Amino acid sequence: MVTPTVTLSNRGAIDSEAAKSLMHFLKKSGVKGAFIAGSTGNTPMLSMQEHKSLLSQYIQYAKDEHLATFAGIGRDSIDETLVMGKYAIDIGADKLVIVTPYYIKEDQKQMHSYYSKLLGKLDSSALIYNVPSLTGNNIEAETVARLARENVNLEGVKSTNTDFNQFQKLIYYTEKDFMVFQGYDHLLLPSLELGASGGVCGTTNFADVAVRLYSSYSKKEIDKSIKLHKRLSGIYHLLEPYEFPAAYNAMFYKLIMGRAVGGEADLFGKIGKKEVNSLSKTLKELV
């Protein structure tokens, strides 16, 4: 299990105390890795310098807890993505995660060309991140499989996509050791049934339900897995009406740090104190 980490900031800078507490919580929960600078981290709103600062600090804090580090390097420019990728390699990221191009519509030929250029120039293990609901672009399973055959450093994909036909193709069209991660918490159990490698689940920022589900499924404890699946789905759907990723940040601070969110930029979104208290009270009954 991997956590797509929230970006914890205070007055425009990384909240170091909170970030260290996050990594400690993840290790204690049984999470194996931290995916830093993804959509849960609100990365598209970060400048190049903020992006670099986030990677450097979070990677160090994750390594202090012996967590594998997955560095999100995707930018809205291929040159900036390459710069970020080389920076992440230099500071010791274990794997790179490259989101699809966003905003401008791309076809599969363009998608293949985009990733071929990046994978050919980045000397590191890498994963594709597909989240069409946010990027407006979908990389199809056939394109992923072709890229995997052509690039030995492409080791997996994080698929945050409700299309189960495509998800099963990702598993069946690629080699056994190719990692296929589910990005939606509430789809973790059915994805494991299809053969997923695991999940990259946002709720693991403040709860260990997804980790326990993965563990129980691995032990073939089916009844327990189903109960945990229902609980995990409840947590996910409770968060859905709230601004993303603000609610995830707020729940980490409230449930793990025991205090209100401190000083994050307006662009990260806000959730009112009354809502935080109400939501956290309900979540405590599920986690």
N, C-alpha and C positions, 0 to 999 in steps of 0.2 A: 504494500500500500504506500502511496505517495501523497503528500499534502501540497496542493497549490496554495502557497502561503499568502496571507494578507500582508499588505504593505502598511506597516505601523509607523506613523509619523507624528511628530510633535513640533509645532511651530516651523514647519518646512524642512525638518531634518528627521532622519531615522530615529525612532524612539528605541534606543539601544537596550534599555532595561526590558521593555516589552518584547522586543525581538529575541533577546536571549531567553526570556521566559517561554516564548512560543516554541523555540527549538527544544527546550528542556521538556515541555509538555508533550511534544511530538515523540520524542525519544521514550518517555515514560509510557505513552499510549501504545507503543509498538509499531509506530510508523517507521518505514525503512528509508524514506527519502523526502527531500523538500524540493518542490518545483517552484523556483523563485522567479518572479517577474512574469507571471501569466496574467490572465484576465481577472482572476480573483485578487491579484496584486495591483490592478488598475494601471498596468504598465503603459498603455497607449497615451495616458495623460502625463507621463514623465518625460522630462528633457533627457538628452543624452547623458548629461552629467549626473542627473538624479538616478537614471537607470544604472549607470556604472556604480554609483554609491550604494544603491540597493544591493546589487550583485556582490560587491566586495564585502560588505558588512554581513549580509545574510549567509553567504558561503562560509565565511569564517565561523559564524555562530553555529551553523549546521555541522561543520567539521568538528567543532569543539564537542558536539554531542554524538559524533560518529555516525551522522546521517549522510546518505548519498546525496549529491547535489545535482539538480537538473536546472540549468540556467536558461531562462527564456531570453532569447536574443532578438526576436522579431521586431523590426522597425518598419516604417512606411517607405523606406528606401533600401534597395538592395546593398548599396555601399555602406549605409549605416548599420545594417544587419551584419555585414562582414566585419566591420570595425568592432561591433559589440561581441561578435563571436570570438574574434581573436583576443579581445580583452578577457572574456570569460575563460578561455583556455589558459591564458597567462596567469590568472589568479587561482587556477586550480579546480575549475568546475569539472565534475565527473562526466557529465553529458550536456549537450546543447539541445534546446527545444526551439523549433522554428515554426512559428505560426504561419498560416497561409497569408498571401497578400490580402489586404482588405481595402474596402471602399470601392476601388475600381474593379469591375467584373473581369475575371480571367477565365479562359477556357482551359481544358485539360492539357493542351499542347503548351500553352503559356505557363501553366502550373509546373509541368515537367521541366521546362527550360529553367524556370526560377530556382527550383530545388537542385537541379543538376549543377548550376553555376555555384550555388552556395556549398553543396556537399563536396564538390570538387576542390574548393579553395579552403575548406575548414578541416584541419587535421585533428578531428575529434569524433567520438561517438555522438550520434544525433538522433533525435526523434522529430517527427512531424506532428504539429498540433493543428487539428481540424476542428473548428468551432463555427460552422456556417451561420448560426443564429446571430453571431456578433460581427463576423467579418463580411458576410454577404457572399462568400466564396466557399465552395465545397470541393475538396480534392477526392476524387473517386477511388475506390479500392483498387481498380485496375492500374491506375496511375501510381499509387503507393507501391503496389507489388512490382511494377516495372522499375521504379526508382530503387527499390530494395535489391533487385537483381543486379542493377548497374553500379550500385554504390555500397561497398562493404561497410562503410561507416554509418549507414542508415540502419538503426537497430530497432526502431519501433515507431508507434504512433499513439498519440492521445486523441481519442475520438469522442468529442462532446457533441453527439449527434443522435437524435432519436430514431434514425433510420436503421432498423435492425437488419434489414436486408443487406445494406452496405456493411454493417458491422460484422456480420457473419462472413461476408466476402473477404474482409480484411484478414480474418483468421484463416480462412481456407485457401486464399490465394498466396499467402506468404509462408515462409519456412517456419518450422516448429519453434525455433529459438527467437523469432521476431516477436517483439513485445507489442501487444495490443491492449491498451488501457482504456477503460470506460471513464469518461469525464463527468457523467451525471450520477450523483449519489443514488437517486431513486431507481436507477437502472443497473446497479451493481450486481445484484443477485442474478437476474436473467442473463446478464453479460457473462458472468462466471459459468453459467450453464452452457453457454455457447462456446466457451473455451478461452475467455479473456484472461490476460496475464494478471489482472488486478484492476484497481481503480485509482484515479487521481481525484479525490473527493474533497470538496470545499468544506464540508461540515467537520472534517478532522482538525480544523483549526481550533475547535473548541469542544469537540466531543469524540469519544472513541468508538461509537456505535459501528461505523463502517469497518473499522479495524477488527472488531469482535465478529462482525458478520463474515469477513474474509477468513478469519481464523476458524470459525465454526464450520464454514463451508469446506475448508481444506481438510477438516477432520471428519467430513461426511456426516455432520450433525444437522441433518436436513430440517427437522422440526424447529430447532433453535435458530437456524439460518433464516427460516421464513418469518419467525417472530421478530428477529432483528431487522429483517428487510422492511417489515411493516413499520417498525419504530423509526428506522432511517428515512423511509419515505415520508413519514409524518413530520420529521424535523425539516426535511427539504421543502415540503409544501408549505410549512409554516413560514418559511423565509421568503417564499416566492413573491408575495405581494409587496415586499419592501425593496427599497432601492439597493441595487447591486453595484459594488460589493460592500456598501456601507453597513448593511446588517451583519455581515460576517465579521467585519472589524469590531462592531459594537458588541457582538456576542463574545468575541475573544476577550475584550477588555472586561466585560461584565462577569462572565462565567469563570475565566481563568485568572485574570488580574484582580477581580473584585472591585473594580472602579469604573467610572464612566470613561468614554473615549476622550482622549486628550489632544486637542489642538490640530487635528488633521485638516488639510486644505479643503476648501469648499468643493473643489472638483472631485474629491473622493466621495462626495455625497454625505448627507447627514440624516440621522434618525433621531427623533425627539426623545427626551428623557422618559416621558410617559410610555412611549412605545417600547423603548429599551427595557424598562422595568416589567411591562406586561409580557413582552415576548420572552424575556429570560426566565420569568416565572413559569411560563408554559413549557419552555424547553427543558427546564430542570426536571420536569416529570417524565421526560422522554430519554434524557441522556443517562 
